Amino acid sequence: MAIKDIVIVVAGVVIVWAIVWAWFGTNPFYVVSSGSMEPVLKQYDILVVRDGQSFDELKVGEIIVFHRPEGGDRVIVHRVIEILEDRDGDRIIRTKGDANPSSIPGTDFPITIDDYIGKVVYVIPGVGFITQAIAPPVNYIIIAIILAILFLNRMGKKSKQSAHETATAEKPDSTEVKPTDNSTAPPEGGNPPISDFTESTEQNPPSDPNRKGNEVQD
């Protein structure tokens, strides 16, 4: 049963994650890790990002998430400040952090569709510190603790159920009643004792010598 609970939890997480990926087209959650977009975006805000299919529809002023053009070693979230086209007619995006004085070459420019991740569509303020707190290996420890609690809880319920079934099986079907006063108990193989106390409610009148049987005199 503990394994069944674990399977249900894992299946639920997988289903929810599959729905999220189907709706957004990619992992939609990102955590702000610096202050380059303050005061609009603060550190530890969680960003909900739409997929890269919106690249051709981007407008100046929108906030986007992208891989750093130079090296692709970092994920950046900055605001679009200029949209250009190269000689082949492909879009080139220039961005800038709201808290930065200017665009940074190799970081904010040139951003192509290959660097683009998505557009920020929603911000969850301040919740991202949780993801930082449960980064590996802490998250694995938490998962192990949760699974252990599920297992021990299930085993505890099973032990209680077994103890209850054992107690029910040992309980007698009927209750034997024994006399409390041995003086009133009938002797073995004999009749019940006769009380030596007789209650009399009236005295029998003296017999009439002249009365015969059931005759009634006029």
C-alpha positions in Angstrom: 0.0 0.0 0.0 2.9 2.4 0.7 4.3 1.7 -2.8 0.8 2.3 -4.2 0.7 5.8 -2.4 4.1 6.6 -3.8 3.1 5.6 -7.3 -0.1 7.8 -7.1 2.0 10.8 -6.0 4.6 10.3 -8.7 1.8 9.8 -11.3 0.1 13.0 -10.2 3.2 15.0 -10.5 4.0 13.6 -14.0 0.5 14.3 -15.2 0.5 17.9 -13.9 4.0 18.5 -15.4 2.8 17.0 -18.8 -0.1 19.4 -18.8 2.1 22.3 -18.1 4.6 21.4 -20.9 1.7 20.8 -23.3 0.2 24.3 -22.5 3.5 26.3 -22.5 5.6 24.2 -24.8 8.6 24.1 -22.5 9.5 24.5 -18.8 7.7 27.7 -18.0 9.2 28.5 -14.6 12.3 30.6 -14.0 13.7 32.3 -10.9 15.2 35.8 -11.0 18.7 35.5 -9.6 19.9 39.1 -9.9 18.8 42.7 -9.6 19.3 43.9 -13.2 15.5 44.2 -13.7 14.6 46.0 -10.5 12.2 47.4 -9.4 9.9 45.5 -11.9 11.5 42.1 -11.2 13.2 41.4 -7.9 15.5 38.6 -6.9 13.6 35.3 -6.1 10.6 36.3 -8.2 9.2 33.3 -10.2 8.6 34.0 -13.9 6.0 32.2 -16.0 7.3 32.2 -19.5 5.5 31.4 -22.8 7.3 29.4 -25.5 9.6 30.6 -28.2 6.9 30.6 -30.9 6.2 34.2 -30.0 9.6 35.4 -31.2 8.2 36.9 -34.4 5.4 38.7 -32.5 7.7 40.4 -29.9 7.2 44.1 -29.3 9.5 46.8 -27.8 8.9 47.0 -24.1 8.1 43.3 -23.5 10.3 41.3 -21.1 11.8 38.1 -22.5 14.0 35.2 -21.3 16.9 34.1 -23.5 20.2 32.3 -23.5 23.2 34.7 -23.4 24.2 35.1 -27.1 27.9 34.9 -26.3 28.6 31.3 -25.1 25.0 30.5 -24.2 26.2 29.8 -20.7 23.6 31.8 -18.8 19.8 32.5 -18.9 19.0 36.2 -18.9 15.7 38.1 -18.4 15.7 41.6 -19.8 13.4 44.0 -21.6 13.3 44.4 -25.4 14.4 47.9 -26.4 15.0 47.5 -30.1 14.0 45.1 -32.9 16.2 45.0 -36.0 16.6 42.8 -39.1 19.7 41.3 -40.5 20.5 41.1 -44.3 18.5 38.0 -44.6 15.4 39.6 -43.1 15.7 37.7 -39.8 14.9 39.4 -36.6 17.6 40.6 -34.2 16.6 41.7 -30.7 18.4 44.1 -28.5 17.5 44.1 -24.8 18.6 45.9 -21.6 18.1 45.4 -17.9 15.9 48.1 -16.4 18.6 48.7 -13.6 21.5 48.8 -16.1 22.6 52.0 -17.8 22.9 50.4 -21.2 22.9 47.2 -23.2 25.8 44.8 -22.7 27.3 43.4 -25.9 27.3 39.7 -26.0 24.6 39.6 -23.3 21.8 41.9 -24.5 22.7 41.9 -28.2 22.4 40.3 -30.8 19.6 37.9 -29.7 18.3 35.6 -32.4 15.5 33.0 -32.4 18.0 30.4 -31.5 18.8 32.2 -28.3 15.1 33.0 -27.4 13.3 31.0 -24.7 10.1 32.9 -24.2 8.2 35.9 -23.1 7.3 36.7 -19.5 3.6 36.5 -19.1 3.2 36.3 -15.3 5.3 37.0 -12.2 4.9 35.3 -8.8 6.7 37.6 -6.4 9.2 36.3 -3.9 8.4 32.6 -4.0 11.6 31.6 -5.8 13.6 31.4 -2.5 12.0 28.1 -1.9 13.5 26.6 -5.0 16.9 27.9 -4.0 16.5 26.4 -0.5 15.7 23.0 -1.9 18.3 22.8 -4.5 20.3 19.5 -4.7 21.1 17.7 -2.6 18.4 19.1 -0.2 15.6 18.3 -2.6 16.6 14.6 -2.7 16.7 14.5 1.1 13.2 16.0 1.3 11.9 13.5 -1.2 13.4 10.6 0.8 11.9 11.9 4.0 8.4 12.2 2.4 8.6 8.7 1.1 9.8 7.4 4.5 6.8 9.1 6.2 4.4 7.6 3.7 5.9 4.1 4.2 5.9 4.4 8.1 2.4 5.8 8.2 1.1 2.9 6.1 3.0 0.3 8.2 1.6 1.9 11.4 -2.0 1.6 10.1 -1.4 -2.0 9.1 0.0 -2.9 12.6 -3.1 -1.3 14.2 -5.4 -3.2 12.0 -3.7 -6.5 12.7 -3.8 -5.8 16.5 -7.5 -5.0 16.2 -8.2 -8.2 14.3 -6.3 -10.3 16.8 -8.2 -8.7 19.7 -11.5 -9.4 18.0 -10.6 -13.0 17.3 -9.7 -13.6 21.0 -12.9 -12.1 22.4 -15.3 -14.8 23.7 -18.6 -15.2 22.0 -20.7 -15.4 25.3 -20.3 -14.3 28.9 -20.5 -16.9 31.7 -22.4 -15.8 34.8 -21.6 -17.5 38.1 -23.6 -17.2 41.3 -22.2 -14.9 43.8 -23.8 -16.6 46.8 -23.0 -20.3 47.2 -25.9 -20.7 49.6 -28.4 -20.2 46.9 -26.7 -22.4 44.4 -28.5 -25.7 43.8 -26.6 -28.8 44.9 -25.1 -30.8 42.1 -27.7 -33.1 40.7 -30.4 -31.9 43.1 -33.3 -29.4 43.1 -33.0 -25.8 44.0 -33.1 -25.1 47.7 -36.4 -24.1 49.3 -36.5 -20.9 51.3 -37.3 -21.3 54.9 -39.1 -18.0 54.9 -42.9 -18.2 54.1 -44.9 -15.0 53.9 -48.4 -15.4 55.2 -51.1 -12.9 54.2 -54.0 -14.4 56.2 -54.8 -17.0 58.8 -56.9 -20.0 57.9 -60.1 -20.0 59.9 -60.7 -22.9 62.3 -62.4 -25.8 60.7 -66.1 -26.2 61.3 -66.8 -29.7 62.6 -70.3 -29.6 61.3 -69.3 -28.8 57.7 -69.1 -31.7 55.4 -67.1 -31.6 52.3 -68.2 -29.1 49.7 -71.8 -28.8 51.0 -73.3 -25.4 51.6 -76.0 -25.2 54.3 -79.0 -22.8 53.9 
